[in-house]
Amino acid sequence: MSPTSLVTLDDVTVRLGGHTALAHVSLALKPGEIVTVVGPNGSGKSTLLRTLVGAITPQSGKVRRARDLRLGYVPQKLALDPTLPMTVARFLSLPKWRSAPETAQALERAGIPDLASRQMTELSGGQFQRALLARALLDRPQLLLLDEATQGLDQPGSATFYRLIEDIRRDTGAAILMVSHELHVVMSASDRVICLNGHICCEGHPEHVASAPEYRALFGSGTQGALALYRHAHDHSHDGDCDHDYPHDHPHAHPHDRGDAA
């Protein structure tokens, strides 16, 4: 493993229930980079995440992690009993007690500083995902794993969440691995996109993957394989800060519409 890599998979194959979920997958995650994994249902995206964190042992190949690697994980969903009274602050203190300053800092980082006393069951979809993100940030992760964290959010909500992830990378230096169910919408700040379908079909910068024949073969119908890239920096400025949603008439931009690098 490279001394600068956080996690390395070397020719990893995973079989689950007699089915090959991942075949000969090799990748390395480096500090501070944002990597987005896209793929159809059943392509092995969640298996890849579980292998990275050590929840699954591959049948062959090697998984190497940096010593004392700190991981943060945001699941795609979490079911809570609607009758269970639990504030956001209490949720952040499970299973390990957290001090009020720790909780406040995590909520501030996740963009929900005023929700500590709110009930988890009263949160909107976007607020709930930010609460999950705050919990993942409590231990100052070097690698933050997001498993379809924008599922259920509309395009402006996804764009707002993506911008938040960009800010977290900038402010903390954490590497980000995002698994996306949005096959044609990838955060423009991604340093790499990995197209997964049981194996790595192609990978590279977002615009490179958009033009790859392997990507087009999987996702080309309807949109001709064009990835839409959520943009952080626009060709014009908005009034106020970056916390508001994009207007609905331009939540994303296609690579050929852009003059700047994603």
N, C-alpha and C positions, 0 to 999 in steps of 0.2 A: 504494500500500500504506500502511495506517495505520502511523505511526511506532512503534506498540507491537506490531505483528504480527511473528511470527517467519517465517511462510510464508503467502502468499496465493495462492489459485488463482482466477483470474477468467475465467469462461465457458470452461473447459478441455474440449476434446474430444480423446479418444485413440482411434485406430484401430489394431488389431493384426491383421495377416493378413486385411485386408478386413472385419474385424468391428469394430463400434464398442463399445469396452470401457467408455468413459466419455463421457457426452454432456452438455455445457454445465454442468460442475460448478464451482461457486463456493463457496469457504470460506476462512476466515482462522483461523489458530492463534495464540493470544496467550500471552504468558509465564505460566507457572504453572497453566494450566488442564488438566484431564483431559478428553479427548474420546474417546468410544468409537464406533467404526464397526461396525455390524452389517449383515449382508446374506447372502443365500443363496449357495451355490457358483456361481461364474461371474458374480457381481454387480459385479466390478471392484475389490474391496477391495485385493488385492495390487498391481493396476495403479495404484491411487491412491497407495499407499505409494511405489512406484517412481517415480511422477511427482513426488511431493513431494521426494524426495532427488535428483532429476535424472538417474536412470537411464533414463527414458523422456522423449522430447521430444514434447509434444502437437502434433497437427495444427493446432489453432487454440486461441486463448485465451492467457493469460499466467500464468506462474508466477514469483512474486517471493519471494526469500528475503532475510532480514536479512543485512547485511554480516558476513562471517566467522562465520556461523552454525555452531555446534557441534552435530552430530547424533550420537545414539547409536541403534543398531539391534539389536533382538533378533529373530532369525528364528524361525519356527514350528518348525523342526527343523534339525539339522545332522548329517550322516552322517560318522562317523569310522571309519576302518579299525580293527576290533577288535583287530588284532595290533599296532597302532602304539602303542609306549609313549610316553605324554605325560601329564605331571602337570598339575593345574589351573594351577599357577603358570606352567608353560611355555606352556600354552595362552593365558594372558593376555598373554604376551610375544610373541605372533605377530600381525602381522609385525614389530612394533616392540618393542624390548627395554624392559622395565619394571623399575624398581627394586623391591627387596623391600618398602619402605614403601608404594609405590604399589599393589602387588599386595595387600598386607595391608589397606590402606584400602578398596579396591574389594570385596574378599571380605567384609570387615566390613559394608560398606554393603548387600551382597546377602544377608546373613544366613548366610554359610557361612565364618566366620573360621578354622575348623580344618581346612579341606579343601585347603590349598595343595599338600600333598604327595601327595594322592590321585590315582590314575589317572583320567583322564576316562572311560574305558570302565567303571569300577567305580561310577560315580555312579548314583543313582536318577534317575527322570524329573524330580522336583522339584529335586534338587540340580544336575542338568545344566542346567536352565533358569536357575537362579540363577547358575551359572558363566557362561552366556551374558550374563546381565544384568550381572554384575560386569565383564565385558569391555567392554560397552557404556558403562559408567559411568566408565571409566578417563580419558576426556578431558573429564570434567565437562560433559556435553551440556546445551545449553539446551533441546533438544527430543529426547525419547526416544520412539522408534517401536517398537511391539511388534506383531509380525505373528503373531496367534493364539498368543501365548506360553504359554497354558494348555492347549493341545491335548495330550491324553494324560494330563492330571492329573484326579483325581477331584474332586468338589465341595469337600471340605475342603481339598484341595491347591490348588485354584483360589482359594478364599477366602483362604488363607494368602498366596498370591502376590499377590493383589489388595491385601491389607493392607500388604504390603511396598512395593508401588507407591505407595500413599497416603503411607507414611512417607518415601519418596524424594522425592516432590513437596513434602512439608512441609519436609524438611530441606535440599533443594537448590534449590527454586524452579523446577525444570525443568518444562516443559510435557510432557504425556504424550499421545501418540496411540496408542490401542489398537484393533487390528482383532480382533474377536471372532467365533469360530465358534459361540459359545453364543448362539443367537438370542434366547433368553428369559432369559438371565442376564447382567446388566450390573452392573459395580461401582457401588455406591451413591454413591461419591465422584465419579462422573462429573459434570462441569459441563454437558456436552452429550452427547447421543446422536445420531448421524447414521445414518439408515436409507438404505442404498445398494442400488440395483438397476440399475446402469448409469448412473443419475442419482440425485440426492438426492431421495428420496421425501418425507422429512420430517426435521426435526431439532428439538432442543430439550432441555429438562430430561427426565430419564428418565421421570417420571410423565406428562409431556406427550406424549412419543413413544408411551408405552404405550397411550394413549387415541386416538392419531391413526388415522383410517380407513385411511391408506396403509400404516401398520405392520400393522394388523389384516388387511388384504387380503393381505399377504405372509406373515405368520407366525401368523395367527389360528387355524388349525386345531389342535385338540387342547387348546390352552391359552387359547383365546379372546383371544389377543393380549396376555396379561398378562405384562409383563416381571417376572422375579424379580430382586430387588435384593440383592446381597451387602451385608451390613451390617457396618460397623465398630463403631459405637456401639450397644450393646444397651440394652433397657429394664432389664436387670439386669446385674450385674458378674460376671466370672469371677475365680476365684482365680489369682494369678500374673500373668505378663505376657501380652502379646497374641500371643506367638509360637506358642501351641498352636492346634490346629485347632478349629473350631467342632464342637460335638457333632453327630452325624449326624442328630439329629431336628430341627435347625433351621439348616441351612447357609445358607439364604436366606429372604427374606421378600417377599411380594407387596406392591405399593404400597398396596392397600386394607387390609393388615394393619398398616401403619405409622402411628404418630402423629407422627413427626418427618419432617423433610425429608431426602431422600436426599443 
